[in-house]
């Protein structure tokens, strides 16, 4: 497996984690009272801002220093930031248990493995 394929696989797992987190976040917000929708959305955006600032800093530093692999860093950093922001927002919305998180992680890894396999051999 080439280094690019490994980075692509890591990014795929993070994108799947972010996608599953977004679906879960939408479900929780839809079940909340209507007057809570805007505060929940503002909280999600507030959790996404630090990760996106870090992304901009990495891009600017890469441009100033001349890092040739800044695109590889962005390919992992962006989905990681989205996944982190969604995870933080979900922690404020729901009760977490190890069992539910384990099941969620297993589903994420199965979906990501299927997507990676499909891309490599499909």
PDB file as gemmi writes it, atoms N, CA and C in Angstrom:
CRYST1    1.000    1.000    1.000  90.00  90.00  90.00 P 1                      
ATOM      1  N   UNK A   1       0.845  -1.172   0.000  1.00  0.00           N  
ATOM      2  CA  UNK A   1       0.000   0.000   0.000  1.00  0.00           C  
ATOM      3  C   UNK A   1       0.897   1.245   0.000  1.00  0.00           C  
ATOM      4  N   UNK A   2       0.648   2.151  -0.906  1.00  0.00           N  
ATOM      5  CA  UNK A   2       1.455   3.361  -1.029  1.00  0.00           C  
ATOM      6  C   UNK A   2       1.100   4.359   0.070  1.00  0.00           C  
ATOM      7  N   UNK A   3       1.981   5.316   0.353  1.00  0.00           N  
ATOM      8  CA  UNK A   3       1.668   6.333   1.365  1.00  0.00           C  
ATOM      9  C   UNK A   3       0.417   7.140   1.020  1.00  0.00           C  
ATOM     10  N   UNK A   4       0.196   7.419  -0.248  1.00  0.00           N  
ATOM     11  CA  UNK A   4      -0.997   8.156  -0.656  1.00  0.00           C  
ATOM     12  C   UNK A   4      -2.250   7.331  -0.369  1.00  0.00           C  
ATOM     13  N   UNK A   5      -2.194   6.030  -0.608  1.00  0.00           N  
ATOM     14  CA  UNK A   5      -3.338   5.166  -0.320  1.00  0.00           C  
ATOM     15  C   UNK A   5      -3.618   5.109   1.180  1.00  0.00           C  
ATOM     16  N   UNK A   6      -2.577   5.150   1.990  1.00  0.00           N  
ATOM     17  CA  UNK A   6      -2.766   5.151   3.440  1.00  0.00           C  
ATOM     18  C   UNK A   6      -3.428   6.451   3.890  1.00  0.00           C  
ATOM     19  N   UNK A   7      -2.952   7.571   3.366  1.00  0.00           N  
ATOM     20  CA  UNK A   7      -3.563   8.873   3.691  1.00  0.00           C  
ATOM     21  C   UNK A   7      -5.008   8.901   3.232  1.00  0.00           C  
ATOM     22  N   UNK A   8      -5.258   8.368   2.050  1.00  0.00           N  
ATOM     23  CA  UNK A   8      -6.629   8.312   1.532  1.00  0.00           C  
ATOM     24  C   UNK A   8      -7.519   7.443   2.425  1.00  0.00           C  
ATOM     25  N   UNK A   9      -6.999   6.348   2.920  1.00  0.00           N  
ATOM     26  CA  UNK A   9      -7.769   5.471   3.805  1.00  0.00           C  
ATOM     27  C   UNK A   9      -8.081   6.173   5.127  1.00  0.00           C  
ATOM     28  N   UNK A  10      -7.092   6.871   5.685  1.00  0.00           N  
ATOM     29  CA  UNK A  10      -7.323   7.615   6.927  1.00  0.00           C  
ATOM     30  C   UNK A  10      -8.373   8.693   6.710  1.00  0.00           C  
ATOM     31  N   UNK A  11      -8.257   9.423   5.604  1.00  0.00           N  
ATOM     32  CA  UNK A  11      -9.243  10.464   5.301  1.00  0.00           C  
ATOM     33  C   UNK A  11     -10.634   9.864   5.104  1.00  0.00           C  
ATOM     34  N   UNK A  12     -10.707   8.698   4.495  1.00  0.00           N  
ATOM     35  CA  UNK A  12     -11.996   8.041   4.287  1.00  0.00           C  
ATOM     36  C   UNK A  12     -12.642   7.679   5.613  1.00  0.00           C  
ATOM     37  N   UNK A  13     -11.865   7.133   6.530  1.00  0.00           N  
ATOM     38  CA  UNK A  13     -12.407   6.794   7.851  1.00  0.00           C  
ATOM     39  C   UNK A  13     -12.917   8.056   8.550  1.00  0.00           C  
ATOM     40  N   UNK A  14     -12.154   9.142   8.463  1.00  0.00           N  
ATOM     41  CA  UNK A  14     -12.585  10.391   9.098  1.00  0.00           C  
ATOM     42  C   UNK A  14     -13.838  10.963   8.440  1.00  0.00           C  
ATOM     43  N   UNK A  15     -13.938  10.881   7.107  1.00  0.00           N  
ATOM     44  CA  UNK A  15     -15.137  11.369   6.421  1.00  0.00           C  
ATOM     45  C   UNK A  15     -16.352  10.534   6.804  1.00  0.00           C  
ATOM     46  N   UNK A  16     -16.186   9.230   6.903  1.00  0.00           N  
ATOM     47  CA  UNK A  16     -17.305   8.374   7.307  1.00  0.00           C  
ATOM     48  C   UNK A  16     -17.721   8.710   8.740  1.00  0.00           C  
ATOM     49  N   UNK A  17     -16.734   8.909   9.619  1.00  0.00           N  
ATOM     50  CA  UNK A  17     -17.035   9.287  11.003  1.00  0.00           C  
ATOM     51  C   UNK A  17     -17.814  10.601  11.039  1.00  0.00           C  
ATOM     52  N   UNK A  18     -17.379  11.568  10.227  1.00  0.00           N  
ATOM     53  CA  UNK A  18     -18.076  12.855  10.169  1.00  0.00           C  
ATOM     54  C   UNK A  18     -19.486  12.690   9.601  1.00  0.00           C  
ATOM     55  N   UNK A  19     -19.647  11.857   8.582  1.00  0.00           N  
ATOM     56  CA  UNK A  19     -20.971  11.636   7.994  1.00  0.00           C  
ATOM     57  C   UNK A  19     -21.933  10.976   8.963  1.00  0.00           C  
ATOM     58  N   UNK A  20     -21.465   9.945   9.663  1.00  0.00           N  
ATOM     59  CA  UNK A  20     -22.311   9.278  10.651  1.00  0.00           C  
ATOM     60  C   UNK A  20     -22.631  10.241  11.793  1.00  0.00           C  
ATOM     61  N   UNK A  21     -21.641  11.035  12.191  1.00  0.00           N  
ATOM     62  CA  UNK A  21     -21.880  12.035  13.235  1.00  0.00           C  
ATOM     63  C   UNK A  21     -22.887  13.077  12.811  1.00  0.00           C  
ATOM     64  N   UNK A  22     -22.832  13.498  11.553  1.00  0.00           N  
ATOM     65  CA  UNK A  22     -23.799  14.485  11.056  1.00  0.00           C  
ATOM     66  C   UNK A  22     -25.212  13.917  11.060  1.00  0.00           C  
ATOM     67  N   UNK A  23     -25.363  12.679  10.633  1.00  0.00           N  
ATOM     68  CA  UNK A  23     -26.685  12.042  10.650  1.00  0.00           C  
ATOM     69  C   UNK A  23     -27.193  11.953  12.082  1.00  0.00           C  
ATOM     70  N   UNK A  24     -26.328  11.564  13.011  1.00  0.00           N  
ATOM     71  CA  UNK A  24     -26.731  11.462  14.411  1.00  0.00           C  
ATOM     72  C   UNK A  24     -27.078  12.835  14.980  1.00  0.00           C  
ATOM     73  N   UNK A  25     -26.300  13.856  14.640  1.00  0.00           N  
ATOM     74  CA  UNK A  25     -26.561  15.220  15.111  1.00  0.00           C  
ATOM     75  C   UNK A  25     -27.907  15.719  14.585  1.00  0.00           C  
ATOM     76  N   UNK A  26     -28.191  15.481  13.302  1.00  0.00           N  
ATOM     77  CA  UNK A  26     -29.470  15.903  12.715  1.00  0.00           C  
ATOM     78  C   UNK A  26     -30.625  15.195  13.415  1.00  0.00           C  
ATOM     79  N   UNK A  27     -30.477  13.906  13.706  1.00  0.00           N  
ATOM     80  CA  UNK A  27     -31.534  13.170  14.420  1.00  0.00           C  
ATOM     81  C   UNK A  27     -31.800  13.764  15.797  1.00  0.00           C  
ATOM     82  N   UNK A  28     -30.741  14.092  16.526  1.00  0.00           N  
ATOM     83  CA  UNK A  28     -30.910  14.651  17.863  1.00  0.00           C  
ATOM     84  C   UNK A  28     -31.531  16.049  17.808  1.00  0.00           C  
ATOM     85  N   UNK A  29     -31.091  16.856  16.858  1.00  0.00           N  
ATOM     86  CA  UNK A  29     -31.645  18.204  16.743  1.00  0.00           C  
ATOM     87  C   UNK A  29     -33.103  18.140  16.293  1.00  0.00           C  
ATOM     88  N   UNK A  30     -33.439  17.229  15.403  1.00  0.00           N  
ATOM     89  CA  UNK A  30     -34.828  17.105  14.945  1.00  0.00           C  
ATOM     90  C   UNK A  30     -35.754  16.693  16.084  1.00  0.00           C  
ATOM     91  N   UNK A  31     -35.244  15.914  17.042  1.00  0.00           N  
ATOM     92  CA  UNK A  31     -36.062  15.495  18.178  1.00  0.00           C  
ATOM     93  C   UNK A  31     -36.150  16.559  19.271  1.00  0.00           C  
ATOM     94  N   UNK A  32     -35.284  17.558  19.204  1.00  0.00           N  
ATOM     95  CA  UNK A  32     -35.324  18.606  20.228  1.00  0.00           C  
ATOM     96  C   UNK A  32     -36.451  19.590  19.911  1.00  0.00           C  
ATOM     97  N   UNK A  33     -36.719  20.461  20.867  1.00  0.00           N  
ATOM     98  CA  UNK A  33     -37.759  21.472  20.651  1.00  0.00           C  
ATOM     99  C   UNK A  33     -37.345  22.390  19.511  1.00  0.00           C  
ATOM    100  N   UNK A  34     -38.326  22.911  18.828  1.00  0.00           N  
ATOM    101  CA  UNK A  34     -38.051  23.745  17.656  1.00  0.00           C  
ATOM    102  C   UNK A  34     -37.238  24.987  18.014  1.00  0.00           C  
ATOM    103  N   UNK A  35     -37.478  25.539  19.180  1.00  0.00           N  
ATOM    104  CA  UNK A  35     -36.756  26.754  19.574  1.00  0.00           C  
ATOM    105  C   UNK A  35     -35.286  26.478  19.885  1.00  0.00           C  
ATOM    106  N   UNK A  36     -34.899  25.219  19.982  1.00  0.00           N  
ATOM    107  CA  UNK A  36     -33.515  24.858  20.264  1.00  0.00           C  
ATOM    108  C   UNK A  36     -32.694  24.602  18.999  1.00  0.00           C  
ATOM    109  N   UNK A  37     -33.326  24.611  17.835  1.00  0.00           N  
ATOM    110  CA  UNK A  37     -32.609  24.285  16.593  1.00  0.00           C  
ATOM    111  C   UNK A  37     -31.497  25.289  16.284  1.00  0.00           C  
ATOM    112  N   UNK A  38     -31.792  26.567  16.391  1.00  0.00           N  
ATOM    113  CA  UNK A  38     -30.774  27.581  16.079  1.00  0.00           C  
ATOM    114  C   UNK A  38     -29.636  27.556  17.097  1.00  0.00           C  
ATOM    115  N   UNK A  39     -29.917  27.465  18.415  1.00  0.00           N  
ATOM    116  CA  UNK A  39     -28.783  27.351  19.349  1.00  0.00           C  
ATOM    117  C   UNK A  39     -27.913  26.111  19.112  1.00  0.00           C  
ATOM    118  N   UNK A  40     -28.529  24.997  18.764  1.00  0.00           N  
ATOM    119  CA  UNK A  40     -27.737  23.788  18.479  1.00  0.00           C  
ATOM    120  C   UNK A  40     -26.865  23.996  17.235  1.00  0.00           C  
ATOM    121  N   UNK A  41     -27.409  24.652  16.230  1.00  0.00           N  
ATOM    122  CA  UNK A  41     -26.641  24.927  15.014  1.00  0.00           C  
ATOM    123  C   UNK A  41     -25.492  25.888  15.303  1.00  0.00           C  
ATOM    124  N   UNK A  42     -25.772  26.921  16.112  1.00  0.00           N  
ATOM    125  CA  UNK A  42     -24.712  27.864  16.480  1.00  0.00           C  
ATOM    126  C   UNK A  42     -23.616  27.169  17.281  1.00  0.00           C  
ATOM    127  N   UNK A  43     -24.001  26.254  18.144  1.00  0.00           N  
ATOM    128  CA  UNK A  43     -23.014  25.507  18.919  1.00  0.00           C  
ATOM    129  C   UNK A  43     -22.155  24.629  18.005  1.00  0.00           C  
ATOM    130  N   UNK A  44     -22.777  23.992  17.022  1.00  0.00           N  
ATOM    131  CA  UNK A  44     -22.017  23.183  16.068  1.00  0.00           C  
ATOM    132  C   UNK A  44     -21.017  24.046  15.318  1.00  0.00           C  
ATOM    133  N   UNK A  45     -21.454  25.195  14.846  1.00  0.00           N  
ATOM    134  CA  UNK A  45     -20.536  26.088  14.134  1.00  0.00           C  
ATOM    135  C   UNK A  45     -19.412  26.555  15.045  1.00  0.00           C  
ATOM    136  N   UNK A  46     -19.743  26.821  16.317  1.00  0.00           N  
ATOM    137  CA  UNK A  46     -18.712  27.207  17.277  1.00  0.00           C  
ATOM    138  C   UNK A  46     -17.689  26.109  17.518  1.00  0.00           C  
ATOM    139  N   UNK A  47     -18.127  24.863  17.435  1.00  0.00           N  
ATOM    140  CA  UNK A  47     -17.192  23.747  17.589  1.00  0.00           C  
ATOM    141  C   UNK A  47     -16.372  23.495  16.332  1.00  0.00           C  
ATOM    142  N   UNK A  48     -16.874  23.920  15.183  1.00  0.00           N  
ATOM    143  CA  UNK A  48     -16.138  23.730  13.927  1.00  0.00           C  
ATOM    144  C   UNK A  48     -15.100  24.819  13.685  1.00  0.00           C  
ATOM    145  N   UNK A  49     -15.300  25.996  14.274  1.00  0.00           N  
ATOM    146  CA  UNK A  49     -14.417  27.135  14.012  1.00  0.00           C  
ATOM    147  C   UNK A  49     -12.959  26.861  14.398  1.00  0.00           C  
ATOM    148  N   UNK A  50     -12.658  26.355  15.599  1.00  0.00           N  
ATOM    149  CA  UNK A  50     -11.235  26.144  15.922  1.00  0.00           C  
ATOM    150  C   UNK A  50     -10.519  25.196  14.955  1.00  0.00           C  
ATOM    151  N   UNK A  51     -11.202  24.156  14.534  1.00  0.00           N  
ATOM    152  CA  UNK A  51     -10.577  23.221  13.590  1.00  0.00           C  
ATOM    153  C   UNK A  51     -10.328  23.887  12.241  1.00  0.00           C  
ATOM    154  N   UNK A  52     -11.244  24.711  11.803  1.00  0.00           N  
ATOM    155  CA  UNK A  52     -11.064  25.374  10.521  1.00  0.00           C  
ATOM    156  C   UNK A  52      -9.986  26.458  10.598  1.00  0.00           C  
ATOM    157  N   UNK A  53      -9.856  27.102  11.765  1.00  0.00           N  
ATOM    158  CA  UNK A  53      -8.765  28.063  11.951  1.00  0.00           C  
ATOM    159  C   UNK A  53      -7.429  27.335  11.870  1.00  0.00           C  
ATOM    160  N   UNK A  54      -7.343  26.174  12.503  1.00  0.00           N  
ATOM    161  CA  UNK A  54      -6.116  25.379  12.422  1.00  0.00           C  
ATOM    162  C   UNK A  54      -5.812  25.000  10.978  1.00  0.00           C  
ATOM    163  N   UNK A  55      -6.838  24.684  10.210  1.00  0.00           N  
ATOM    164  CA  UNK A  55      -6.652  24.340   8.804  1.00  0.00           C  
ATOM    165  C   UNK A  55      -6.081  25.529   8.030  1.00  0.00           C  
ATOM    166  N   UNK A  56      -6.612  26.705   8.254  1.00  0.00           N  
ATOM    167  CA  UNK A  56      -6.122  27.912   7.574  1.00  0.00           C  
ATOM    168  C   UNK A  56      -4.672  28.193   7.978  1.00  0.00           C  
ATOM    169  N   UNK A  57      -4.361  28.018   9.262  1.00  0.00           N  
ATOM    170  CA  UNK A  57      -2.993  28.241   9.721  1.00  0.00           C  
ATOM    171  C   UNK A  57      -2.031  27.264   9.041  1.00  0.00           C  
ATOM    172  N   UNK A  58      -2.427  26.019   8.909  1.00  0.00           N  
ATOM    173  CA  UNK A  58      -1.571  25.026   8.252  1.00  0.00           C  
ATOM    174  C   UNK A  58      -1.371  25.386   6.777  1.00  0.00           C  
ATOM    175  N   UNK A  59      -2.431  25.816   6.125  1.00  0.00           N  
ATOM    176  CA  UNK A  59      -2.326  26.202   4.708  1.00  0.00           C  
ATOM    177  C   UNK A  59      -1.406  27.409   4.559  1.00  0.00           C  
ATOM    178  N   UNK A  60      -1.586  28.404   5.424  1.00  0.00           N  
ATOM    179  CA  UNK A  60      -0.741  29.602   5.335  1.00  0.00           C  
ATOM    180  C   UNK A  60       0.722  29.267   5.646  1.00  0.00           C  
ATOM    181  N   UNK A  61       0.947  28.452   6.679  1.00  0.00           N  
ATOM    182  CA  UNK A  61       2.319  28.065   7.010  1.00  0.00           C  
ATOM    183  C   UNK A  61       2.933  27.250   5.879  1.00  0.00           C  
ATOM    184  N   UNK A  62       2.149  26.379   5.276  1.00  0.00           N  
ATOM    185  CA  UNK A  62       2.647  25.595   4.150  1.00  0.00           C  
ATOM    186  C   UNK A  62       3.004  26.471   2.966  1.00  0.00           C  
ATOM    187  N   UNK A  63       2.203  27.510   2.744  1.00  0.00           N  
ATOM    188  CA  UNK A  63       2.489  28.416   1.632  1.00  0.00           C  
ATOM    189  C   UNK A  63       3.736  29.258   1.911  1.00  0.00           C  
ATOM    190  N   UNK A  64       3.898  29.687   3.158  1.00  0.00           N  
ATOM    191  CA  UNK A  64       5.055  30.515   3.492  1.00  0.00           C  
ATOM    192  C   UNK A  64       6.351  29.719   3.522  1.00  0.00           C  
ATOM    193  N   UNK A  65       6.291  28.537   4.095  1.00  0.00           N  
ATOM    194  CA  UNK A  65       7.490  27.718   4.223  1.00  0.00           C  
ATOM    195  C   UNK A  65       7.778  26.967   2.928  1.00  0.00           C  
ATOM    196  N   UNK A  66       6.726  26.671   2.173  1.00  0.00           N  
ATOM    197  CA  UNK A  66       6.905  25.950   0.922  1.00  0.00           C  
ATOM    198  C   UNK A  66       6.838  24.452   1.099  1.00  0.00           C  
ATOM    199  N   UNK A  67       5.977  24.003   2.004  1.00  0.00           N  
ATOM    200  CA  UNK A  67       5.832  22.565   2.207  1.00  0.00           C  
ATOM    201  C   UNK A  67       5.175  21.928   0.982  1.00  0.00           C  
ATOM    202  N   UNK A  68       5.799  20.937   0.386  1.00  0.00           N  
ATOM    203  CA  UNK A  68       5.203  20.309  -0.797  1.00  0.00           C  
ATOM    204  C   UNK A  68       4.036  19.377  -0.449  1.00  0.00           C  
ATOM    205  N   UNK A  69       3.975  18.929   0.808  1.00  0.00           N  
ATOM    206  CA  UNK A  69       2.948  17.953   1.170  1.00  0.00           C  
ATOM    207  C   UNK A  69       1.801  18.559   1.963  1.00  0.00           C  
ATOM    208  N   UNK A  70       1.588  19.864   1.852  1.00  0.00           N  
ATOM    209  CA  UNK A  70       0.515  20.501   2.606  1.00  0.00           C  
ATOM    210  C   UNK A  70      -0.854  19.992   2.160  1.00  0.00           C  
ATOM    211  N   UNK A  71      -0.981  19.564   0.931  1.00  0.00           N  
ATOM    212  CA  UNK A  71      -2.249  19.026   0.440  1.00  0.00           C  
ATOM    213  C   UNK A  71      -2.582  17.721   1.159  1.00  0.00           C  
ATOM    214  N   UNK A  72      -1.573  16.926   1.448  1.00  0.00           N  
ATOM    215  CA  UNK A  72      -1.784  15.678   2.175  1.00  0.00           C  
ATOM    216  C   UNK A  72      -2.255  15.980   3.594  1.00  0.00           C  
ATOM    217  N   UNK A  73      -1.671  16.990   4.210  1.00  0.00           N  
ATOM    218  CA  UNK A  73      -2.080  17.382   5.559  1.00  0.00           C  
ATOM    219  C   UNK A  73      -3.520  17.875   5.546  1.00  0.00           C  
ATOM    220  N   UNK A  74      -3.882  18.654   4.548  1.00  0.00           N  
ATOM    221  CA  UNK A  74      -5.246  19.168   4.439  1.00  0.00           C  
ATOM    222  C   UNK A  74      -6.232  18.023   4.219  1.00  0.00           C  
ATOM    223  N   UNK A  75      -5.827  17.016   3.455  1.00  0.00           N  
ATOM    224  CA  UNK A  75      -6.723  15.892   3.170  1.00  0.00           C  
ATOM    225  C   UNK A  75      -7.129  15.157   4.434  1.00  0.00           C  
ATOM    226  N   UNK A  76      -6.294  15.193   5.459  1.00  0.00           N  
ATOM    227  CA  UNK A  76      -6.621  14.538   6.723  1.00  0.00           C  
ATOM    228  C   UNK A  76      -7.167  15.545   7.730  1.00  0.00           C  
ATOM    229  N   UNK A  77      -6.614  16.747   7.746  1.00  0.00           N  
ATOM    230  CA  UNK A  77      -6.989  17.741   8.742  1.00  0.00           C  
ATOM    231  C   UNK A  77      -8.427  18.233   8.584  1.00  0.00           C  
ATOM    232  N   UNK A  78      -8.890  18.401   7.368  1.00  0.00           N  
ATOM    233  CA  UNK A  78     -10.256  18.904   7.163  1.00  0.00           C  
ATOM    234  C   UNK A  78     -11.316  17.920   7.668  1.00  0.00           C  
ATOM    235  N   UNK A  79     -11.303  16.654   7.238  1.00  0.00           N  
ATOM    236  CA  UNK A  79     -12.318  15.745   7.778  1.00  0.00           C  
ATOM    237  C   UNK A  79     -12.141  15.500   9.282  1.00  0.00           C  
ATOM    238  N   UNK A  80     -10.904  15.566   9.769  1.00  0.00           N  
ATOM    239  CA  UNK A  80     -10.687  15.403  11.211  1.00  0.00           C  
ATOM    240  C   UNK A  80     -11.320  16.563  11.976  1.00  0.00           C  
ATOM    241  N   UNK A  81     -11.211  17.766  11.454  1.00  0.00           N  
ATOM    242  CA  UNK A  81     -11.825  18.931  12.090  1.00  0.00           C  
ATOM    243  C   UNK A  81     -13.339  18.857  12.085  1.00  0.00           C  
ATOM    244  N   UNK A  82     -13.898  18.432  10.976  1.00  0.00           N  
ATOM    245  CA  UNK A  82     -15.359  18.284  10.890  1.00  0.00           C  
ATOM    246  C   UNK A  82     -15.833  17.197  11.856  1.00  0.00           C  
ATOM    247  N   UNK A  83     -15.128  16.074  11.886  1.00  0.00           N  
ATOM    248  CA  UNK A  83     -15.493  14.980  12.793  1.00  0.00           C  
ATOM    249  C   UNK A  83     -15.367  15.421  14.247  1.00  0.00           C  
ATOM    250  N   UNK A  84     -14.320  16.159  14.584  1.00  0.00           N  
ATOM    251  CA  UNK A  84     -14.124  16.626  15.949  1.00  0.00           C  
ATOM    252  C   UNK A  84     -15.230  17.598  16.369  1.00  0.00           C  
ATOM    253  N   UNK A  85     -15.565  18.535  15.493  1.00  0.00           N  
ATOM    254  CA  UNK A  85     -16.638  19.491  15.812  1.00  0.00           C  
ATOM    255  C   UNK A  85     -17.975  18.808  16.010  1.00  0.00           C  
ATOM    256  N   UNK A  86     -18.285  17.849  15.158  1.00  0.00           N  
ATOM    257  CA  UNK A  86     -19.538  17.101  15.311  1.00  0.00           C  
ATOM    258  C   UNK A  86     -19.528  16.268  16.581  1.00  0.00           C  
ATOM    259  N   UNK A  87     -18.399  15.663  16.901  1.00  0.00           N  
ATOM    260  CA  UNK A  87     -18.296  14.850  18.112  1.00  0.00           C  
ATOM    261  C   UNK A  87     -18.504  15.718  19.359  1.00  0.00           C  
ATOM    262  N   UNK A  88     -17.905  16.902  19.379  1.00  0.00           N  
ATOM    263  CA  UNK A  88     -18.074  17.803  20.520  1.00  0.00           C  
ATOM    264  C   UNK A  88     -19.530  18.236  20.665  1.00  0.00           C  
ATOM    265  N   UNK A  89     -20.184  18.545  19.560  1.00  0.00           N  
ATOM    266  CA  UNK A  89     -21.594  18.956  19.610  1.00  0.00           C  
ATOM    267  C   UNK A  89     -22.474  17.803  20.060  1.00  0.00           C  
ATOM    268  N   UNK A  90     -22.168  16.605  19.598  1.00  0.00           N  
ATOM    269  CA  UNK A  90     -22.956  15.440  20.006  1.00  0.00           C  
ATOM    270  C   UNK A  90     -22.782  15.139  21.493  1.00  0.00           C  
ATOM    271  N   UNK A  91     -21.601  15.373  22.024  1.00  0.00           N  
ATOM    272  CA  UNK A  91     -21.390  15.145  23.450  1.00  0.00           C  
ATOM    273  C   UNK A  91     -22.268  16.058  24.300  1.00  0.00           C  
ATOM    274  N   UNK A  92     -22.570  17.248  23.798  1.00  0.00           N  
ATOM    275  CA  UNK A  92     -23.437  18.163  24.528  1.00  0.00           C  
ATOM    276  C   UNK A  92     -24.914  17.810  24.367  1.00  0.00           C  
ATOM    277  N   UNK A  93     -25.260  17.080  23.326  1.00  0.00           N  
ATOM    278  CA  UNK A  93     -26.663  16.765  23.034  1.00  0.00           C  
ATOM    279  C   UNK A  93     -27.159  15.466  23.651  1.00  0.00           C  
ATOM    280  N   UNK A  94     -26.278  14.518  23.884  1.00  0.00           N  
ATOM    281  CA  UNK A  94     -26.742  13.180  24.237  1.00  0.00           C  
ATOM    282  C   UNK A  94     -25.978  12.604  25.407  1.00  0.00           C  
ATOM    283  N   UNK A  95     -26.569  11.564  25.951  1.00  0.00           N  
ATOM    284  CA  UNK A  95     -25.885  10.766  26.957  1.00  0.00           C  
ATOM    285  C   UNK A  95     -24.997   9.772  26.217  1.00  0.00           C  
ATOM    286  N   UNK A  96     -23.747   9.704  26.603  1.00  0.00           N  
ATOM    287  CA  UNK A  96     -22.841   8.775  25.922  1.00  0.00           C  
ATOM    288  C   UNK A  96     -22.602   7.545  26.792  1.00  0.00           C  
ATOM    289  N   UNK A  97     -22.523   6.421  26.140  1.00  0.00           N  
ATOM    290  CA  UNK A  97     -22.158   5.187  26.831  1.00  0.00           C  
ATOM    291  C   UNK A  97     -21.106   4.478  25.989  1.00  0.00           C  
ATOM    292  N   UNK A  98     -20.263   3.718  26.654  1.00  0.00           N  
ATOM    293  CA  UNK A  98     -19.205   3.008  25.954  1.00  0.00           C  
ATOM    294  C   UNK A  98     -19.762   2.013  24.953  1.00  0.00           C  
ATOM    295  N   UNK A  99     -20.877   1.407  25.311  1.00  0.00           N  
ATOM    296  CA  UNK A  99     -21.475   0.403  24.426  1.00  0.00           C  
ATOM    297  C   UNK A  99     -21.935   1.041  23.115  1.00  0.00           C  
ATOM    298  N   UNK A 100     -22.660   2.154  23.234  1.00  0.00           N  
ATOM    299  CA  UNK A 100     -23.154   2.834  22.024  1.00  0.00           C  
ATOM    300  C   UNK A 100     -22.006   3.360  21.175  1.00  0.00           C  
ATOM    301  N   UNK A 101     -20.978   3.901  21.820  1.00  0.00           N  
ATOM    302  CA  UNK A 101     -19.833   4.410  21.068  1.00  0.00           C  
ATOM    303  C   UNK A 101     -19.086   3.272  20.371  1.00  0.00           C  
ATOM    304  N   UNK A 102     -18.999   2.126  21.034  1.00  0.00           N  
ATOM    305  CA  UNK A 102     -18.342   0.967  20.420  1.00  0.00           C  
ATOM    306  C   UNK A 102     -19.085   0.470  19.198  1.00  0.00           C  
ATOM    307  N   UNK A 103     -20.410   0.430  19.303  1.00  0.00           N  
ATOM    308  CA  UNK A 103     -21.227   0.012  18.154  1.00  0.00           C  
ATOM    309  C   UNK A 103     -21.087   1.012  17.013  1.00  0.00           C  
ATOM    310  N   UNK A 104     -21.120   2.306  17.356  1.00  0.00           N  
ATOM    311  CA  UNK A 104     -20.977   3.350  16.340  1.00  0.00           C  
ATOM    312  C   UNK A 104     -19.620   3.243  15.645  1.00  0.00           C  
ATOM    313  N   UNK A 105     -18.572   3.026  16.426  1.00  0.00           N  
ATOM    314  CA  UNK A 105     -17.239   2.904  15.846  1.00  0.00           C  
ATOM    315  C   UNK A 105     -17.129   1.676  14.955  1.00  0.00           C  
ATOM    316  N   UNK A 106     -17.749   0.570  15.357  1.00  0.00           N  
ATOM    317  CA  UNK A 106     -17.731  -0.643  14.529  1.00  0.00           C  
ATOM    318  C   UNK A 106     -18.441  -0.403  13.196  1.00  0.00           C  
ATOM    319  N   UNK A 107     -19.585   0.276  13.238  1.00  0.00           N  
ATOM    320  CA  UNK A 107     -20.324   0.589  12.010  1.00  0.00           C  
ATOM    321  C   UNK A 107     -19.488   1.500  11.113  1.00  0.00           C  
ATOM    322  N   UNK A 108     -18.859   2.496  11.704  1.00  0.00           N  
ATOM    323  CA  UNK A 108     -18.021   3.422  10.931  1.00  0.00           C  
ATOM    324  C   UNK A 108     -16.877   2.682  10.256  1.00  0.00           C  
ATOM    325  N   UNK A 109     -16.214   1.807  10.999  1.00  0.00           N  
ATOM    326  CA  UNK A 109     -15.096   1.064  10.418  1.00  0.00           C  
ATOM    327  C   UNK A 109     -15.545   0.100   9.318  1.00  0.00           C  
ATOM    328  N   UNK A 110     -16.725  -0.503   9.484  1.00  0.00           N  
ATOM    329  CA  UNK A 110     -17.247  -1.384   8.424  1.00  0.00           C  
ATOM    330  C   UNK A 110     -17.568  -0.598   7.156  1.00  0.00           C  
ATOM    331  N   UNK A 111     -18.227   0.541   7.315  1.00  0.00           N  
ATOM    332  CA  UNK A 111     -18.563   1.366   6.146  1.00  0.00           C  
ATOM    333  C   UNK A 111     -17.288   1.861   5.473  1.00  0.00           C  
ATOM    334  N   UNK A 112     -16.343   2.349   6.264  1.00  0.00           N  
ATOM    335  CA  UNK A 112     -15.085   2.851   5.700  1.00  0.00           C  
ATOM    336  C   UNK A 112     -14.312   1.738   5.006  1.00  0.00           C  
ATOM    337  N   UNK A 113     -14.287   0.550   5.611  1.00  0.00           N  
ATOM    338  CA  UNK A 113     -13.587  -0.577   4.983  1.00  0.00           C  
ATOM    339  C   UNK A 113     -14.229  -0.928   3.639  1.00  0.00           C  
ATOM    340  N   UNK A 114     -15.557  -0.902   3.589  1.00  0.00           N  
ATOM    341  CA  UNK A 114     -16.241  -1.182   2.327  1.00  0.00           C  
ATOM    342  C   UNK A 114     -15.903  -0.124   1.274  1.00  0.00           C  
ATOM    343  N   UNK A 115     -15.918   1.154   1.665  1.00  0.00           N  
ATOM    344  CA  UNK A 115     -15.615   2.228   0.719  1.00  0.00           C  
ATOM    345  C   UNK A 115     -14.176   2.115   0.224  1.00  0.00           C  
ATOM    346  N   UNK A 116     -13.252   1.850   1.132  1.00  0.00           N  
ATOM    347  CA  UNK A 116     -11.844   1.715   0.750  1.00  0.00           C  
ATOM    348  C   UNK A 116     -11.658   0.516  -0.174  1.00  0.00           C  
ATOM    349  N   UNK A 117     -12.264  -0.612   0.169  1.00  0.00           N  
ATOM    350  CA  UNK A 117     -12.177  -1.801  -0.671  1.00  0.00           C  
ATOM    351  C   UNK A 117     -12.762  -1.535  -2.056  1.00  0.00           C  
ATOM    352  N   UNK A 118     -13.899  -0.853  -2.093  1.00  0.00           N  
ATOM    353  CA  UNK A 118     -14.569  -0.564  -3.364  1.00  0.00           C  
ATOM    354  C   UNK A 118     -13.712   0.337  -4.241  1.00  0.00           C  
ATOM    355  N   UNK A 119     -13.057   1.314  -3.607  1.00  0.00           N  
ATOM    356  CA  UNK A 119     -12.183   2.220  -4.367  1.00  0.00           C  
ATOM    357  C   UNK A 119     -10.952   1.510  -4.892  1.00  0.00           C  
ATOM    358  N   UNK A 120     -10.413   0.603  -4.124  1.00  0.00           N  
ATOM    359  CA  UNK A 120      -9.184  -0.082  -4.525  1.00  0.00           C  
ATOM    360  C   UNK A 120      -9.425  -1.146  -5.599  1.00  0.00           C  
ATOM    361  N   UNK A 121     -10.544  -1.862  -5.460  1.00  0.00           N  
ATOM    362  CA  UNK A 121     -10.766  -3.008  -6.348  1.00  0.00           C  
ATOM    363  C   UNK A 121     -11.994  -2.883  -7.237  1.00  0.00           C  
ATOM    364  N   UNK A 122     -12.778  -1.823  -7.080  1.00  0.00           N  
ATOM    365  CA  UNK A 122     -14.031  -1.716  -7.814  1.00  0.00           C  
ATOM    366  C   UNK A 122     -13.977  -0.933  -9.039  1.00  0.00           C  
TER     367      UNK A 122                                                      
END                                                                             
